[in-house]
Amino acid sequence: MPGHLALLFSALLYLPYLGSATEPLAHPIIKPIDGSVLLEEDSQREDFGSLRVDYKGEDGSIDRVEGISWRLSYRIADMGRDEIKANFTQAVRSMGGEAYGLSRATRANFRIPRSDGGDTWLRLALKSSGVYELEIVDEAPLEVAVEFDAQGFARQLFDEGRVSIYGILFAINSDKLLPGSGAVLDSISEVLLSQPSLSLEIQGHTDATGTDERNQTLSAKRAQAVKIALELFGVPTAAMRARGYGASMPVSDNDTEQGRQLNRRVDFALPGYENKVLSSGEGVVEAPVNSESGNL
């Protein structure tokens, strides 16, 4: 089985978000299998489109996504449907993405987290005679008002008592840290190491989809994963404690995807501010899209 797609897909985690392709009928990151020929008459790109994804998972149900979209048809010789599907599936999973809908012989669906906080959705349709079609939507990243840096983190932390971070990325439904947020952790560790007497609570938060038990467990594991990562940056264990709050401290509603994105976060709280809930957008700090020293 060809292994080159894993390298092509992995760029999703290491490149800043690209809103447009450098070529009219090429996705900037998701590339075809080597040897594929683009069928231009059946391919197109749109600045705004939608894709029915019918996603159901621990993060909730999503029927349709919107964003920059591509429909790209390719033909490749001497490769069957199962091999094409397995190639894409292996590549997506190797970088922390999620494959679903694999039971259908001629289709597969993928959700891939990006380093800017957005998701790329891919639907693979397998046709006859070596033809396969990629329907792709680059869903817009979560918009936040404050750019992340060490000074900004410290200012928000001491002014508000807590900071919400959305630049720490995890594999879907997992506490596995994805590559790309190393810059965020580095900046946070810089603040903590400069304040030897500082102690804080690292909090994991989820949206309200899924069971309370699942949300509590996942949020606790994610908070612990961040604590362990910061220890690797030299922050003393005694300066931090990790705790999961599940969906008990929302900062937005859970009725929209935007609201659910805001609720899925990691917070850092000073003693006495552990249970203070900030309103949506207050105390929010995001990693800059172009920071590349590692990613969670």
Helices and strands as residue ranges (DSSP letters): H 4-14, E 37-38, G 40-42, E 44-57, E 60-75, H 81-94, E 98-100, E 107-113, E 119-126, E 131-139, H 150-160, E 162-165, H 182-194, E 200-205, H 212-232, G 237-239, E 240-244, H 257-263, E 265-269, E 284-285
